[in-house]
């Protein structure tokens, strides 16, 4: 689908959608009445006018803090179409980080779901002058609780029908704070042109249309969902449905049955858990089936049968899964292909609005994250002469304006001539498909100077039915795997919980050693793991579910 616009702004993008898809369903909560494109348009205009009448000006920053819902979208679009800068905040950020973002971005107002309002305590000295309830856009109760009277903006005037400002392509649209490990995460500045360029070229590479129904399960405050799961579907005239509350497995499957989605954006962890917790246990429970699963032709037959059941449980009309945020494990990707479940993968980062590559629909290359979207340039910076692996760099209209109020950090990620350093290592094959090996800062140098990519080893380890999470690192010249085990699976297969303490300890040690040797058989000698260490609890993660590796790696081994 080719999208033609008079100007590259979110306003122009929406005006096109509203004119083409006026009476179609736009957004809704699962199990509740949905809004049409016409209703969304009216709500955006009304809210934009209300904000302007209270004295909020184009260029001002306004935060959004809340779970996915139609009002989150209306708040975001009301701000950006009026030239006001949206500052989405991940709900998983600690209170300290949330307050830092409000102060750092100098937000004059905020949309807040009441359940998160306590994060705004202690902001009396901040620039914040208005707080609106994300549930109904009212303001009195929250402002009475968290703002003093001298601090507040005036109430909305009755004259709210003035023409709305028209932002320009190079105007700032959003500031998105990356999920750092301290309160000082960086604010990525994205313009209207950045975001709209990414939307238009992503749809060109991966066609969606008004017949698609999206079930949204990723947080809108993350740029992957905001661009790929909100703006792309709205541009194409698709319908988007949101879950109320946390997307538990039971709630997700119930929503699938009701919505019958054609499209789901997800992180690989979701399908990984389905494969390891639903598909494999059913096969392992019957010795004959499990033996058959080890034979390639029979495995394909079994996977195809499992795929048909899964697609039916997903509502029966799923056209594709789109995965981003991390790599798919190879065994899961092989399962999806053999099961006949249509999927694609992509690669991006907040600093690029975020989508850089997409695996073409119908031409997915296994192990790859696809080809660059049109309109941008990507290449490998200083590739290794033998392997072709080097740091991935990109330039084009999707790259950020910079980090907000942080010129030093901005300068450090840009090369001359506008090339953005991604921090990721990879290579392109002869047909332009990108393969990612890992983060440059995580690379381990082997005993003979080999580059070892811990993420690849971790993917191999995660194939074990006994491992839920893992971090691989070097200590005293040896490779170590710190693993958080799947104790439920161990108990089901080995009656672990009924064992005496010494027997249980011996069982775990035996299983760890058995799995270590099995994994090492699949790795080059220089990547072999010397020791697996049991870690007693899940690893601490960022709000976007990335392990805070630095907490588990010896300080002397951190670059």
N, C-alpha and C positions, 0 to 999 in steps of 0.2 A: 504494500500500500504506500503510495506517494502522498505525503502531506504538504500542501502548498499554503503558505501563510503570507500575509502582507508584511508582517514584522515578527521577529522571533521573541515574542513575549508570551507569558502564561495566559494573559488576557486574550490574545489573538487565538491561542490554542483552544481555549474554552469557548470563545465566541463561535468558532467553527463547529465545535461539538454540539453546542446548544442549538445552532441553526439546523444541523443535520439530524439530530436525534431527540428532538423536542419532547416527544411523548413516550420515549422508551425508558425503561427502568435504569436508573443510574447507580444508586447506592442504597444499602439497607442493612439492618441487623437480621441475622438468621432468626426466623420465627416471628418477626415483626413487619409492619407495613413499610414498604420501600418508598423512596423518593424518585420521581422522574427527573430527567434532565431539566425540564422547565421549572420544577419546584426547587431544584438545587440552584439554578440560575437566580431565581427570585430571592432565595435565602442569602445567597452571596451578596447580592446588591444591597439588601436590607442591612446586613451586618456591616458591610463596608461603610455604608452611609452612617450607621450608628457610631462606628469607631471614629470617623472623621469629625462627626458633630461633637464628640467629646474632646476634640483637640489633638488627636493623634494624627501625625503628619506623615506624608510619604518620606521614606528614609528612616523613620523611627523603627526601633526593634521591639517586637512583641513575642513573648514566649508562648509555647503550646506544650502543656503537660497533661497527658491523659492516655487512656487505653484507646485502641482502635474503635471508631464509631463514625457514623455519618457526620456528626457535628465536628469531629476532628478535621475532616476534609473541608467542611464549610468554613471553619476558622482559618485554615491554611490558605484556601483560595480567596477568601475575603481579604486577607492581608496582602497577598502577593498581587492580586489584580488591582489593588488600590495603591500599589507602589510602596506599601509598608513591608518591612523585612521580617519574615517569619523566623523564629528561633525554636525549632522543635527540640524537646528535651526527652531523652530516654527515661522511661519511668524507673528503670533499674539503677539509675545513678544514685549514689548515696546523697543524703540531704546536703552535706557539705559541698559536694560537686554541683548540685542543683543551684545552691545559693551563689557559688562562684560564677556559674554561667550567667545568671541574672545580672550580677554586678559587672562581669567582664563585658558582656554584650550591651550593657547599659539599657536594659529593657525598660520601657516606660509603662508597659502593660503586660498582662499574661492571661491566657485562657487556661483554667485549671479544673480538672475533675476533683470534686470534693474529697475523695479518698486520698488524694495526694497534696491537699492544701497545707498540711502541717509542714511540708518541706519549705514553706514560705515564711516560717517563723524566724524572726531576727533580721528581717529585711527592711526595718524601719528607716535605715540610713541609706538605702539603695535608691536608684532613680525611679523605682516602681511607683506608679501613681494610679493604676487601675487593675483590678482583678475580676475577670468574668468567669462565671460558672460554665464549664464546658458542657454540662448537661442541658442547660436551657438559655445560656448567654445572659442570665441576670447578673447583677453585680453587687447589690446592696449588702447581702449577708457576708460574703467573703471579704469585701472591702472594710466593713465594720469590724471584722475580726482581726484582719492582718495589716490594715493601713490606718494611720491616724488621719484626722479630718483635714489637717493642713497639707497633707501629702497628696490628697486625691485630685483627680481631674474633675472638671465640672460634669454634671449629669448631661445626658443627651438632650440636645435642643429639639424643638418640634420641627424645625426646618431641616429635614434630612434628605431632601430630594435634589440637592445640588449635583452637578455632573461629577462623576468620579474621575480621579486623576488617571492618566494613561502612562504607565511606566515605559521606559525605553529598554531596548535589548541589553544594553550594558549596565542597567541599573541592578543593584543588588537585590536578589529575590529571597535568599535564605542564608542563615549562618547555622551550620550544623557542627555541633561539637563532637569530636571523635571520642570513642569510649576508652579513654585513657585510664591508667591505674591510680591516678591522683586527682585532686580537684583542679589541676591545671591542664586539662585536655585542651587541644587546639580547636579554634573555631574556623571551620572551612567556609570561605565566602564563595557562594555560587550566584552567578548572575542569571537573569531571565534567558539570555542567549545560551549560556552553558546548559541549562536544564532542558530548554526546548529543543536545542540541537540534538541532545542525547535521546530525547523522546522520539523525535521525527526519524532519526536514523536507526534507532532500535526497532521501530515498527517496520521500517523498510527491510530490515534484515530478518525479522521474525514476524510474519503477518498475523495479526489478530483483527477481529472485526466486531460488528454489532451483535453477532450471534453468540459471542463468547460470554460465559458467566465465570467470574473469578471468585474463588473463596480465599479470603485474605487471612493469613495466620501469622505473618511477620509484623513487627511493630512499625507503624507509619513514621515514627520518629527516626527510623533508619532510612538512609537515602535509597537503598535498594528497593524497599517497598514503596517509598514515596514516588520514585520515578517509575520503576517497572510495574509495581502493583497498583498504583493510583493514577498517575498522569497518563501512562501509556493506554490503559484500558479506557479511561474517560475520553481520550483523544479519538479512539477507535469506535466509541459508542457502545462499549461493552458494559455489562452490569457487574457490580462488585458487592459481595456480601461479607459481613464481619461477624465474628463470634462475640457473644457477650461474655466477658470475663476471660480467664486463662484458657488457652486451647488445649484442654486435657484430651487424651486419646479417645475417651468415650464421647466427649462433646464434639470432637472433630469428626468422628465417624457418623454421628447422628446428623451433623450439619451436611456432610457429604450426601447422605441419603435424601435430605430435604432439598438442598440447592441443586444437586446433580451438576456440579461444576464441570466446565470444559477445560478450565485452567487453574493451576495452583502454583504460586511462587513459594519456594521453600528453601530451607537450608538442608544439606545432605543428611544431617542427623535424623530428620523425621523418617525418611525412607530407609535409612540404615537400621533404625530401631524396628520398623515394620518387618524388614527382611530377617533380622536376627532374633526378634522376639515372637514373630508369628509364623513366618515361612519355614525357617530352619528347624525350630522345635517340632513342628508337625512331621517333618521328614525324619528327624532323628528319633522320634518316638516309635518308629516301625523299622526294625532292622533291615528288612528286605528293601524298603524304599531308600533307606540311607545308603545301602550298598549300591543300589541302582544309581543314586545321585553322583557317585564317583565315576560313572561311565558317561562320557560326553554326549552321545546321542540320546541316552535315556534321561540325562540331566535336562537337556533341552525340552524334552516332552514334559517332564515334571514341572519345570519352570513355566512353560506355556500354560499348563493347567492351573498353576498357582496364580499366574498373572490374570487369567480370566476371572478367577474368584475375587482377586483384589480389585480389579476394575469395577466389578459388580458392586463390591462393598463401598467403592468410592462414588457410587451413584450411577454408574454405567455409561456415562457420557463424557468421561475425561478425555480431552484431546491431547493434553501434555502437562507434565510437570516441568517447571523451570527452576533449576538449582543454581544458587549463588552463595557467596560468603565463604566457601571452602570447597575442597576437591571431593568428588565422589570416590569412595573406596572402589578399587577395581572389581572386586567380587560382586559388589552391589550393582555396579554399572553393567557387568555381564549378565546379572540376573534380570535387570530391567530390559535389556536388549532381547534376551531369550524368552522373557515373559510376554513380550509384545506390548510393553507399557511405553508409550511415547514420552520422550523426555528431551530436555536440552540443558546445556550448562552455559554459564557465562562467567565473565571475569570483570571486576571493576573495583573501584575504591571511592570513598566519599569525595576525594579531591578531583575526581573525573565525572561527577554528576549522576551516577557512578559508572554506567555501563560502558565498557571498552570493547569487549568481544562477546560474540554469541555463536554457539554451535548451530549452524543453519538447520532449519526445520527439515527433517527427512534426510539430512546429510551429516548427522552427528558422527564425529570421529571419537572413538573411545579413548579415554585418557586425556583428551584435550579439552580446553575451555573455549574452543571455537576460533573464529576469524574476526578481525577488527570490523567494527561497524563502519559504514561509509562515512566519508568526510573527516577522518582523522588519520594521523600517521603514527605507526608504532614500529619500533625496532629494538634490537638488542645492543646495549651499550657495552663496548669492550668485551666482545664474546671470547670465550676460551677457544683457542685455535683448533683444539682437538674435538671438543664436544659441541661447540657452538653456543654453550650456555653463558649467559651474562645477565646483567640487570635490564629489566624491561623498562623502556622509556616511551613516552607518548607526548604528542602535541596536537593541538587543534582546538576548536571552539568549546569542547567539553571540559577543558582543564580550568581549575579554579582561578579566581582572582588572587588568592593568597590566603594566609591565615590572619584572622582578625586581630589587629593591634599586636602583631608579632612578625615584624619585617625580617628579623634574623632567621626565624624558622622558615619563612616563605622563601628567602634567598637560598637556604640550604637545600631545597628540593628542586630547584630549577637550574638546569644547565643553560649555557648560552643558546640563543635562537629559539627559546621557548620550550625546550624539551623538559618534561616533568619526570623526575626519578620516582619510580613506584616502590622501590625497596624490595621488589620480588624478582626472583631469578627464573629464567626460562629460556626456551628456544622456539623458533618457528620451523615447521617442516616445509617441504618444497611447495605445498599448496597453500601456505599461509595460515595453517592452524597453529595456535599457540599451545605450548605445553609448559606448565609451571612446575618448577622443582622445589621451591620453598622460599622463605624469606632470607634476604642476604645476611641479615644480622644473626640468623640462626645457624648458618653453615658451620660445620665442624671440619677442621682440617685433619685428615687421616695421617697415619704413621709415615707414609711415603709422599705426603703432600696431596693426597686425593681429597676432593671435595665430597663431604658426606652430608646429605640432606636429611635432617632428623624427621621432617614431615613424611617423607617417603617410607622410612622405617616404621614410623608410628602407624601409617596406613596398613602396613603388613601385619603389625602386632594386633591391630583392631579387628583383624579377621578371626582372631581367636574367640571362641564362644565364652571364654572366661574373663575377658577384659572389657571394661566399659570405657576407661579413659587411660591415657598414657602420655608421658613426657620423656623424650629421649635426650640425653645430654652426655658430655664427656667429663670424666672425673679421674684425675691422675693418669691421663693417657688412655683410659678405658671407656668404652661406651656402656652406659647404664640406662636401663628402662625402668622408670618409676611407674607402677601400674596400680590403678584402682580396679578391683576385681568385681565381677558380677556374681555376688554370693548366692543369689537366687538360683542361677543356672548351676552353680557348683553343688548346691544343696539338692536340686532336682536330680542331678546325674550321679552324685556320690554320697547322698544322705549326710551331708557335711554337718548340719546342726545337731545330729544325734551322736556325733563322735565326741569322745573325751578330748580334753584340751590338747594333750600331747599328740593324739592321733590326728586331730584337726590340723595342727601345725605341720605335722609330717606330710599330710595330704596336700596342703597348699604348697609346701616346698617342692614336692614331687611334681605337681601340676605346673608350677612356674618353670621348673627345669625342663619338663617335657615340652612346654610351649616355646621356651627359649630356643631349644634345639630345632624345633620344627620351623620357627621363623628364620633362624640362621641359615637353614638349608635353602631358603629362598633368596638370600642376600649375598652380595659379593663378600669375600673374606674380610676386606678392609671395613665393611659395615656391620660385621657380626657383633651382636650384643654380648658383652662379657657377663652381665648379671642383671637379673630382674629383681626389683625391690617392691614388695607389697606396700602400697600406701593406703591407710585405713579409711579414708573419706574422699568424697569427690573433690577435684581440684577447684580452687577459687577461679572464677571467670569474670570477664568484663560483661557489661550489659548486653553485648552482642555475642555472648557465649564463646568467646575465645579464652583459652587458658592463660592465666597470668604466669607465663613461663618463668619469669625472673624469680618468683617465689620458691621455685622447686629446683633451681640450678645453682650449684655452689657459686658464691660471689666471684671467686677467682677465675671461673670459667666464663663469666659474662663479659661480652665485649662492650 
